[in-house]
Amino acid sequence: MRILISDDDFVSRKLLNRQLSGLGEVDVAVSGKEAVAAAQLALQEGEH
């Protein structure tokens, strides 16, 4: 499973990454714009 974390707070991203990494592959975005780009790329690659 792929997981996308999007948060502007470093500590929140780090904590969520640590908690969710056991469930699948975690990608991290620091802004909404970056999150949308990451989601679009995953869809284009067929890895949503």
N, CA, C and O atoms as a GROMACS GRO file, in nm:
protein
  192
    1MET      N    1   0.084  -0.116   0.000
    1MET     CA    2   0.000   0.000   0.000
    1MET      C    3   0.089   0.123   0.000
    1MET      O    4   0.191   0.128   0.069
    2ARG      N    5   0.049   0.223  -0.079
    2ARG     CA    6   0.121   0.351  -0.080
    2ARG      C    7   0.043   0.452   0.002
    2ARG      O    8  -0.080   0.459  -0.005
    3ILE      N    9   0.115   0.529   0.080
    3ILE     CA   10   0.056   0.628   0.170
    3ILE      C   11   0.119   0.763   0.141
    3ILE      O   12   0.241   0.774   0.129
    4LEU      N   13   0.035   0.865   0.129
    4LEU     CA   14   0.084   1.001   0.107
    4LEU      C   15   0.053   1.086   0.229
    4LEU      O   16  -0.063   1.101   0.267
    5ILE      N   17   0.158   1.141   0.289
    5ILE     CA   18   0.144   1.232   0.402
    5ILE      C   19   0.168   1.373   0.350
    5ILE      O   20   0.269   1.399   0.285
    6SER      N   21   0.076   1.464   0.380
    6SER     CA   22   0.092   1.603   0.341
    6SER      C   23   0.064   1.690   0.462
    6SER      O   24  -0.049   1.696   0.512
    7ASP      N   25   0.167   1.758   0.509
    7ASP     CA   26   0.153   1.846   0.624
    7ASP      C   27   0.266   1.948   0.619
    7ASP      O   28   0.377   1.915   0.579
    8ASP      N   29   0.238   2.070   0.660
    8ASP     CA   30   0.342   2.172   0.657
    8ASP      C   31   0.428   2.172   0.783
    8ASP      O   32   0.526   2.246   0.790
    9ASP      N   33   0.392   2.092   0.881
    9ASP     CA   34   0.467   2.085   1.007
    9ASP      C   35   0.563   1.965   1.005
    9ASP      O   36   0.520   1.851   0.989
   10PHE      N   37   0.691   1.993   1.021
   10PHE     CA   38   0.794   1.888   1.014
   10PHE      C   39   0.770   1.777   1.117
   10PHE      O   40   0.780   1.659   1.084
   11VAL      N   41   0.741   1.814   1.241
   11VAL     CA   42   0.724   1.716   1.347
   11VAL      C   43   0.605   1.624   1.316
   11VAL      O   44   0.613   1.503   1.338
   12SER      N   45   0.497   1.681   1.267
   12SER     CA   46   0.379   1.601   1.233
   12SER      C   47   0.412   1.502   1.121
   12SER      O   48   0.373   1.385   1.128
   13ARG      N   49   0.484   1.549   1.019
   13ARG     CA   50   0.522   1.460   0.909
   13ARG      C   51   0.608   1.346   0.960
   13ARG      O   52   0.588   1.230   0.924
   14LYS      N   53   0.704   1.379   1.043
   14LYS     CA   54   0.796   1.277   1.096
   14LYS      C   55   0.720   1.174   1.180
   14LYS      O   56   0.742   1.054   1.166
   15LEU      N   57   0.631   1.221   1.266
   15LEU     CA   58   0.553   1.133   1.352
   15LEU      C   59   0.461   1.042   1.270
   15LEU      O   60   0.455   0.922   1.293
   16LEU      N   61   0.389   1.100   1.174
   16LEU     CA   62   0.301   1.020   1.089
   16LEU      C   63   0.380   0.919   1.007
   16LEU      O   64   0.338   0.805   0.991
   17ASN      N   65   0.494   0.961   0.956
   17ASN     CA   66   0.578   0.871   0.878
   17ASN      C   67   0.618   0.750   0.962
   17ASN      O   68   0.612   0.637   0.916
   18ARG      N   69   0.660   0.776   1.085
   18ARG     CA   70   0.702   0.668   1.174
   18ARG      C   71   0.585   0.574   1.205
   18ARG      O   72   0.602   0.452   1.208
   19GLN      N   73   0.467   0.630   1.229
   19GLN     CA   74   0.350   0.549   1.264
   19GLN      C   75   0.297   0.468   1.146
   19GLN      O   76   0.250   0.356   1.166
   20LEU      N   77   0.305   0.521   1.025
   20LEU     CA   78   0.244   0.456   0.910
   20LEU      C   79   0.340   0.373   0.827
   20LEU      O   80   0.296   0.297   0.740
   21SER      N   81   0.469   0.384   0.850
   21SER     CA   82   0.567   0.315   0.766
   21SER      C   83   0.552   0.163   0.771
   21SER      O   84   0.591   0.095   0.676
   22GLY      N   85   0.498   0.109   0.878
   22GLY     CA   86   0.478  -0.034   0.887
   22GLY      C   87   0.362  -0.084   0.802
   22GLY      O   88   0.348  -0.205   0.781
   23LEU      N   89   0.279   0.007   0.753
   23LEU     CA   90   0.162  -0.032   0.674
   23LEU      C   91   0.188  -0.032   0.524
   23LEU      O   92   0.111  -0.091   0.448
   24GLY      N   93   0.296   0.034   0.482
   24GLY     CA   94   0.326   0.040   0.339
   24GLY      C   95   0.431   0.143   0.308
   24GLY      O   96   0.500   0.192   0.397
   25GLU      N   97   0.443   0.174   0.179
   25GLU     CA   98   0.541   0.270   0.132
   25GLU      C   99   0.487   0.411   0.154
   25GLU      O  100   0.379   0.445   0.105
   26VAL      N  101   0.561   0.493   0.228
   26VAL     CA  102   0.516   0.626   0.264
   26VAL      C  103   0.588   0.732   0.181
   26VAL      O  104   0.711   0.733   0.172
   27ASP      N  105   0.510   0.820   0.119
   27ASP     CA  106   0.563   0.938   0.050
   27ASP      C  107   0.522   1.060   0.132
   27ASP      O  108   0.414   1.063   0.190
   28VAL      N  109   0.609   1.160   0.135
   28VAL     CA  110   0.584   1.278   0.216
   28VAL      C  111   0.585   1.402   0.128
   28VAL      O  112   0.674   1.420   0.045
   29ALA      N  113   0.484   1.488   0.147
   29ALA     CA  114   0.476   1.616   0.077
   29ALA      C  115   0.469   1.726   0.182
   29ALA      O  116   0.406   1.711   0.287
   30VAL      N  117   0.535   1.838   0.152
   30VAL     CA  118   0.538   1.948   0.250
   30VAL      C  119   0.432   2.054   0.222
   30VAL      O  120   0.417   2.148   0.299
   31SER      N  121   0.359   2.038   0.111
   31SER     CA  122   0.254   2.136   0.079
   31SER      C  123   0.144   2.066   0.000
   31SER      O  124   0.162   1.955  -0.051
   32GLY      N  125   0.032   2.131  -0.008
   32GLY     CA  126  -0.079   2.077  -0.086
   32GLY      C  127  -0.044   2.064  -0.233
   32GLY      O  128  -0.081   1.967  -0.299
   33LYS      N  129   0.028   2.164  -0.284
   33LYS     CA  130   0.069   2.162  -0.426
   33LYS      C  131   0.159   2.041  -0.455
   33LYS      O  132   0.143   1.974  -0.557
   34GLU      N  133   0.251   2.015  -0.365
   34GLU     CA  134   0.341   1.900  -0.380
   34GLU      C  135   0.262   1.769  -0.368
   34GLU      O  136   0.292   1.672  -0.438
   35ALA      N  137   0.163   1.765  -0.280
   35ALA     CA  138   0.081   1.645  -0.262
   35ALA      C  139   0.001   1.614  -0.388
   35ALA      O  140  -0.008   1.498  -0.429
   36VAL      N  141  -0.056   1.716  -0.448
   36VAL     CA  142  -0.133   1.696  -0.572
   36VAL      C  143  -0.041   1.644  -0.683
   36VAL      O  144  -0.078   1.554  -0.757
   37ALA      N  145   0.078   1.702  -0.694
   37ALA     CA  146   0.174   1.658  -0.795
   37ALA      C  147   0.214   1.512  -0.772
   37ALA      O  148   0.226   1.436  -0.867
   38ALA      N  149   0.235   1.474  -0.646
   38ALA     CA  150   0.273   1.336  -0.614
   38ALA      C  151   0.159   1.240  -0.647
   38ALA      O  152   0.183   1.131  -0.699
   39ALA      N  153   0.036   1.279  -0.617
   39ALA     CA  154  -0.079   1.194  -0.646
   39ALA      C  155  -0.098   1.178  -0.797
   39ALA      O  156  -0.126   1.068  -0.844
   40GLN      N  157  -0.081   1.286  -0.873
   40GLN     CA  158  -0.093   1.278  -1.017
   40GLN      C  159   0.014   1.189  -1.077
   40GLN      O  160  -0.014   1.110  -1.168
   41LEU      N  161   0.136   1.200  -1.027
   41LEU     CA  162   0.246   1.116  -1.076
   41LEU      C  163   0.218   0.968  -1.047
   41LEU      O  164   0.241   0.883  -1.132
   42ALA      N  165   0.169   0.939  -0.927
   42ALA     CA  166   0.137   0.800  -0.892
   42ALA      C  167   0.029   0.744  -0.983
   42ALA      O  168   0.038   0.629  -1.025
   43LEU      N  169  -0.071   0.824  -1.014
   43LEU     CA  170  -0.177   0.779  -1.104
   43LEU      C  171  -0.123   0.753  -1.246
   43LEU      O  172  -0.160   0.655  -1.310
   44GLN      N  173  -0.036   0.842  -1.293
   44GLN     CA  174   0.024   0.824  -1.425
   44GLN      C  175   0.108   0.698  -1.432
   44GLN      O  176   0.113   0.631  -1.536
   45GLU      N  177   0.176   0.665  -1.322
   45GLU     CA  178   0.260   0.546  -1.317
   45GLU      C  179   0.182   0.420  -1.286
   45GLU      O  180   0.236   0.310  -1.287
   46GLY      N  181   0.053   0.436  -1.256
   46GLY     CA  182  -0.030   0.320  -1.224
   46GLY      C  183  -0.003   0.265  -1.085
   46GLY      O  184  -0.029   0.148  -1.060
   47GLU      N  185   0.049   0.346  -0.996
   47GLU     CA  186   0.082   0.304  -0.861
   47GLU      C  187   0.006   0.385  -0.759
   47GLU      O  188   0.065   0.442  -0.667
   48HIS      N  189  -0.125   0.392  -0.774
   48HIS     CA  190  -0.207   0.470  -0.681
   48HIS      C  191  -0.247   0.390  -0.560
   48HIS      O  192  -0.317   0.441  -0.473
   0.00000   0.00000   0.00000
